[in-house]
Amino acid sequence: MPSKFLWRVVFNAVGLWVMTEYLVPGISVASTEALLIAALVLGVVNAIVRPIVLILSLPLNILTLGLLTFVINGLMLSITAALVPGFYITTFWTAVWGAILLTVISYVLNALLVERD
């Protein structure tokens, strides 16, 4: 059984592909290789950087009733685009919108495909 991290990378790859092909015109990838690398980098960024940023932004996140989390997710997607050649995002707000859609896509795939213990 693949690990939880591997499932997240697979779901990120599917979500990024759906977003770039059908949903968000401001997000694009140059190749399948760039898409897979972006999914892997996004998984690593979400595993390492995101928890630190969430802890540091906790007071402001409480004040915004959790809405800052969407902005943080957009930031993680923007960081991924900055690190991966061939993965492009036109604006920060496009990244936020893409992160919201990626969260929904990943949640649905996780609910449908991952076996529960």
LUMGU-251277 format. One record per residue: residue in three letters; x, y, z of N, C-alpha, C, O, CB in turn. Coordinates in steps of 0.02 Angstrom, whole numbers, plus 32768, in hexadecimal, padded with zeros to 4 digits. Each point is the difference from the previous one (the first is absolute). Glycine has a CB too. Layout:
% residues N
ALAXYZXYZXYZXYZXYZ...
% end
This chain:
% residues 117
MET802A7FC580007FD6803B8000802C803E8000802B8007802C7F797FBB8011PRO8053806B7F938029803C7FFE7FF5802B803F7FCB7FFF801F802F7FFF7F64SER803A8027808D7FFC802A803C7FD2803B7FF47FEC800F7FC880887FCE8057LYS7F7B804480187FD4803B7FFD802080377FD57FDD80217FD97FF57FC28099PHE807080267F94802280337FD87FFB7FF07FB67FF4802D7FD7805B7FE88088LEU7FB97FAC7F8F7FFC7FED7FB97FB9800C7FE57FF980187FC880617F92804ATRP7F73804780167FBC800F7FEA7FF7804B7FF47FE180147FCF7FF57F878072ARG8046808D7FEC7FFA80497FF8802180187FC17FE6802B7FDD80177FE1809EVAL803D7FD87F74802380127FC37FD67FED7FC37FF980277FD180767FCB8069VAL7F747FD27FC77FD67FEA7FC87FC3802D7FFA7FEF80157FC880387F748049PHE7FB8808680277FC5802B7FFD801380477FEA7FDA80207FDC7FF17F9B807FASN806F805E7FBB801880417FE9800B80007FB57FEE80307FDE80487FE48092ALA7FE77FB67F76800C7FFC7FB87FBF80017FD97FF980237FCF80717F9C8047VAL7F66801980017FBE7FFF7FDE7FDF804580057FE580197FCF800E7F6B804AGLY800E809880237FE18042800A802180367FD77FDE802A7FE280047FB38090LEU806080237F8B802380327FD77FF07FF77FB67FF880317FDC80647FD28079TRP7FA07FBE7F957FF07FF47FBA7FBA80197FEF7FF680217FCE80557F7A8033VAL7F848056802A7FBB80177FF57FFE804C7FFF7FDF801E7FD67FF37F7A8062MET805180877FF88000804A8003801E801F7FC27FE4802F7FE380237FCA8098THR80327FED7F6F8022801F7FC77FDC7FF47FBF8001802A7FD3806A7FC88069GLU7F757FD57FBE7FDF7FEF7FC17FB9801D7FFB7FEB80137FC980587F858035TYR7F99806C80397FB8800E7FFC7FE7803B802A7FD080217FEC80247F687FFDLEU802B808680507FDF802C802F801F804680087FDB8031800480057F6A8035VAL8062806A7FC9801F80408010802E80157FC680367FE47FF77FC480028085PRO7FF1804C7F5D802980147FC7804280218013802D80037FD67F6A800C7FECGLY80718009807B803E8021801480357FD1801A8036801780137F86804A8007ILE80367F5E7FE880317FCF8016800F7FD17FC67FD27FE67FE0800580208099SER806A7FF17F7880117FD57FC880407FD9800F8028801380297FA1803D7F88VAL803E7F78802B803D7FD8800480197FF57FBA7FD97FF97FD180017FCE809AALA806880377F8E801F7FF87FBE80027FB77FEA80007FF27FC4804480738053SER7FBD7F6C801980057FBA7FED7FE57FD480387FF480168038807180047F80THR7F937FA780377FEB7FCF803380357FF980367FF07FF8803B7FCD7FCA7F6EGLU80828042804380377FFD80317FFC8039803280087FF6803C80407FD27F6EALA7FAB8074803D7FF9803A802C7FC57FF8803080038013803A803080367F6DLEU7F977F9980407FC47FF4802980117FD080397FED800C80397FC980087F63LEU806C7FB6805480127FCE80348031801D80337FFA7FF3803C7FF27FB27F70ILE80448081803C80308020802D7FDC8033802C800E8004803C804F7FEB7F71ALA7F75803780367FDA803180277FD67FDE80367FFC80198038800080327F64ALA7FE77F7B80547FD87FDB8032802D7FE980397FEC8003803A7FC47FD87F6CLEU808B800D8049802F7FE980348018803A802B80027FFB803D80217FA77F78VAL7FF18095802B8017803A80257FC9801D802C800C80148039804680067F6ALEU7F707FE880427FC8801980287FF57FD4803E7FF2801A80367FD980147F61GLY803C7F9180617FFB7FD380398034800E80357FF28000803B7FDF7FAB7F7AVAL806D806180358037800F802E7FF58044802180098007803D80467FB47F7EVAL7F9E8077801E7FF38043801B7FC87FFE80338004801E8036802380177F5FASN7FA37FA7805B7FC87FFA802F80137FD9803F7FE5800D80357FCD7FF87F6AALA807D7FCD805B80147FD8803A80318026802D80017FF5803C7FED7FA47F81ILE803C809280268035802080277FF1804A800E80028015803A804F7F9C7F93VAL7FA0807580007FF9804980087FBB8013801C7FFC802B802D80547FE57F74ARG7F7B7FD280467FBC801380137FF37FFC804B7FE4802F801C7FF87FA97F76PRO80387FF380917FF37FFE80498022803A80257FE4801B803080127F697FC8ILE8046808E7FF38024803780207FDB80427FF57FF68027802F80787F9D7FC1VAL7F7D80487FD27FDB803D7FF07FBE800280257FEB80358018804C7FCF7F77LEU7FA67FC380767FC07FFF802480098011804A7FD78024801C80007F867F93ILE805D803C806F800C800F80478011804A800A7FE68020802D80437F6A7FE5LEU800280917FC38013804680067FC680307FF37FFE8037801B80757FA97FC2SER7F5E800B7FF97FC8802B7FEF7FC17FF180297FCA801B7FF180657FED7F9CLEU7FD77FCE80A57FC57FEB80277FD7803A801C7FC37FFF7FF8807C7F9A8024PRO7FDF809980047FD68036801A7FD880247FCA7FC5800F8009808F80008051LEU7FCC7FFF7F6D7FDC80217FC97FCC7FD17FE17FCB80167FEB809B80317FFFASN7FAA7F7980147FD17FCF7FE57FC17FFD802C7FC97FF87FE780977FC67FE8ILE7FA9804780727FC78000802E7FD6803F7FF57FC27FFC7FFF807F7FC28056LEU7FE0807B7FA27FDB803E7FF47FD87FFE7FBF7FCB801F7FFB808E801D8044THR7FC17FA17F8F7FDD7FFD7FBF7FD27FC47FFC7FE57FF07FCB807C80498000LEU7F967FA5806D7FD47FC5800480157FC97FCF7FD67FDE7FE37FCD806D8040GLY809E7FAD7FD4801B7FCB7FD6800780117FB6801B7FD87FDA7FB37FDC8076LEU801A80867F9C800480117FB98048800B7FE9800F7FF97FC47F81803B8045LEU809D7FDD8024804680097FEF801E7FBE7FE7803280017FDB7FD8805B807ATHR7FDA7F6C7FBE80187FBF7FEA7FFF7FFB7FB3802C7FE27FE27FAC7FEB808APHE7FF4804F7F757FFC7FFF7FB7803B80277FE1801C7FEB7FCE7F66800C8039VAL808E80418017803880297FE880427FDA800A802B80017FD47F9580698047ILE80477F74801E803D7FD9800D80057FC77FCD80377FF37FE77FC280298095ASN7FD07FC37F7580027FCB7FCD8014801C7FBC80257FE07FDB7F827FE18064GLY8041807A7FB1801480217FC1804A8010800180227FFB7FCD7F6C80358028LEU808C7FE480458047800D800780297FC17FF4803480027FDF7FB2805A8073MET80037F6C7FC780237FC07FF680017FEE7FB680327FE67FE67FAC7FF3808ELEU7FEB80347F697FFD7FF27FB8802F80307FDB80207FEC7FCF7F697FEB803CSER807A8068800B802E80307FE080497FED800C802980077FD27F818053803EILE80667F8E802B80447FEA800E80127FC67FD280377FFD7FE57FBE80278093THR7FDB7FAE7F7F800C7FC87FD3800D80187FB9802D7FE77FDE7F897FD1806AALA802380787FA1800A801B7FBC804480227FFA801F7FFD7FCB7F658013802AALA809380108040804280217FFE80397FCC7FFE8035800E7FE57F9A8054805ALEU80267F647FDE80347FCD800480027FD17FC380357FE37FF27FBF80238089VAL7FD57FF27F627FFC7FCF7FCA7FFF80227FBC7FD080237FF07FF27F8F805DPRO807380437F8C7FFF801B7FBB7FC97FDD7FD87FF97FC38002808480568004GLY7F5D800E7FD57FCB7FE47FD77FBD7FFF80227FCF7FEA7FE280867FD27FE8PHE7FA6805C80747FC1800580247FF4804A800D8027802080247FE57F6C8013TYR7FBF80907FAB7FF7804880007FBC8014801E7FCD7FE07FF5807C80277FA7ILE7FB9802F808C7FC3801E801C8005804A7FF28032802080107FC17F87804BTHR7FD880767F87800480467FEA7FFC803180398028803080017FA47FAD7F96THR8007801A80997FFA802F80387FF87FDA80417FF17FC480017FDB80917FB3PHE803F7FCF80837FF97FE180427FB87FEA800C7FF57FCA801B8069807D8010TRP7F717FE17FC17FBA7FEE800C7FEB7FC57FD57FD37FDA80128014809C800BTHR80387F817FAA7FF67FC37FD880197FC480287FE17FCB7FFF802A80767F95ALA802E7FC7808E801B7FCB802A7FD07FEF80397FF77FC68011807D805E7FD1VAL7F6F800F803C7FD07FF580377FC47FD97FE67FEA7FCF801E803B809B801CTRP7FBF7FAC7F8E7FC77FDD7FE280137FB87FED7FDA7FD2800C7FFA809C7FC8GLY80677F89801080187FBD7FEF80087FD4803D7FF07FC57FFF8049806B7F9EALA7FE07FEE809A80097FD9803D7FBD7FEA801D7FFA7FC8801A807080787FFDILE7F647FEB7FE47FBD7FED80187FE67FC57FD77FE77FCF801B800280A8800ALEU801E7F8E7F997FE87FCA7FD480297FC0800C7FE37FC980007FF9808C7FABLEU80647FB1805E802B7FC6800C7FEC7FDE804180007FC28004805E80757FBETHR7F917FEF80717FE97FE4803F7FBF7FD87FF67FFA7FC9801A803B80978023VAL7F9D7FBC7F9D7FC07FDD7FF4800C7FC07FD87FE57FCB80117FDE80A37FF1ILE80657F967FC9800E7FC67FD780227FC980297FED7FC67FFB801D80847F9FSER80287FC9808D80247FCF80297FD27FE1803480047FC4800D8066807C7FE2TYR7F6A7FE8802E7FD17FE680327FD17FCC7FE17FF57FCB801D801180A38021VAL7FE07FA27F887FD27FD17FDE80247FC07FED7FE67FC9800C7FD880987FC8LEU807E7FA4800F80267FC57FEF80117FD6803D7FFC7FC37FFE8033807A7FA0ASN7FE47FE4809880107FDD803E7FC37FDB801B80057FC780178053808F8002ALA7F6F7FCB7FE57FC27FE180197FEB7FC47FD77FE57FCF801A7FF880A08011LEU802F7F947F947FEB7FCB7FD380317FC57FFB7FEB7FC77FF87FD8808F7FC9LEU807D7FB8804480327FCD7FEE80297FE38039801A7FC97FF97FEA80717F9DVAL80047FEA80A0802C7FE780357FD97FD680317FCB80138019807D80527FDBGLU7FD37F5F80197FE07FD38030800A801A80468036801A80117FDB7F857FA2ARG7FBD8059807680048014804680167FC5802A7FEF7FC77FF17FB880907FFFASP807F7FB7804580177FCB802C7FC97FE8802D800B7FD380298066805D7FD4
% end
